[in-house]
Each structure stands twice: as C-alpha cells, then as structure tokens.
Amino acid sequence: MLDAALPETIAQARAGNPEAWGELYQHYAPAIFRFCRRVLLTREDAEDATMDVFLKIKGRLNQYDSSRPFTAWLYKVATNHCWDLLRRRHIRQDLETGDIDLLPLEHPDPGQLDLLLNAQSGERVRDALHRLPARARMVLTLRYYSDFSYDEIAEALGLRRAFIGVVLLRARHQLRDLLEESASAKSAAGGGS
C-alpha cells in the first residue's frame, strides 16, 4: 500500500468497505505482530494481542485523527494494549522512578551492542529482551526493530520525549549486561570455547 493511497483506504474502511479493512490489516498486521512478539512472553500472546489490537482499531477507526501519522496511532493502540496485558499479569516494572539521577552518564558503545546482538542467536536475544522490564523492552523494540524516532516512541508510550533517551540508555545497558552474561554462561558451559 502506498502512503498516498492510505487516506483513501482509511476512508473506505471507515465507510465499512471490507476490502479496504483487509488492506489495512494485511499491510500493518505483520509489523504489529513483530512488535507484540518482542514485548510479550509467548507467540500465542502476540498472536492474540495482534488480533485484539486490530479489533480495537476497527472499532475506533472513526476516532483516528487523519492529521497525525496512522502508524503512530496504530502503535499507540498496540502499546497501550500490551501495557494492559502486562499490567494485568503483574509483571510490569516501572522504570520511571526517582533513581534516574543515579544512572551512569556514560552509555555503552552502540557498536558494541550491535556486535553483541549479531553474535547472539535470535533465541538468546529474545530471551534477554524478555528478561528486561516491560518499558525497556518496548523502547528497544520500537527504536531498533520498528525504527521509531524518539518523538514517535514518546507518542506511542505516552512519555515525555526527554525521558526516552534516559529509558533507552538504561535499556541498552541492561540488554548489554544480559547478553554478556548469556555469552559468559555459554562459554563456561562449553568448556571455555
């Protein structure tokens, strides 16, 4: 779907055209599923969440403000839905606390993080992501897997833009530490190879 055709497709979907709705779903569902898969614990949860998000979108399509980017609105609905799921399961860990002043000022070399990500299997990266607090997992997923800007992440998560850098910095630290820990454990289990 071309961006130029999006307003017309949304208008047709609002009017009840099932083909237009199908186009929106086919175009955006894979990205929303990938987002949900990285944020939630199981594939089944991600599949269910993707369907739930699109049911919400379908019911609220008339509320969409066409002066704003559709993907930002879509990810905001997806993010809120995932937050609700995580909150209900009592696994949400809120990073927006008073310890921000205690964060180290240096940040990991992004190249080093890229090297660690590339050296780890997809399963290890997914495991490390799931061991992160929910907000850290969402910020990393939106930034590095969905290529969102800081402004888009702030919009999707309902946070101040200035806070995104802090959360992202801390999340990269945590992910790097988890991946290094995983690599060390693998090395120790493999006899130091």
Secondary structure, DSSP 8 states (H G I E B T S, - for coil): --GGGHHHHHHHHHTT-HHHHHHHHHHHHHHHHHHHHHHSSSHHHHHHHHHHHHHHHHHHGGG--TTS-HHHHHHHHHHHHHHHHHHHTT------SGGGGGS-S----HHHHHHHHHHS-HHHHHHHHHHS-HHHHHHHIIIIIS---HHHHHHHHT--HHHHHHHHHHHHHHHHHHHHHHHHHHHHHTT--
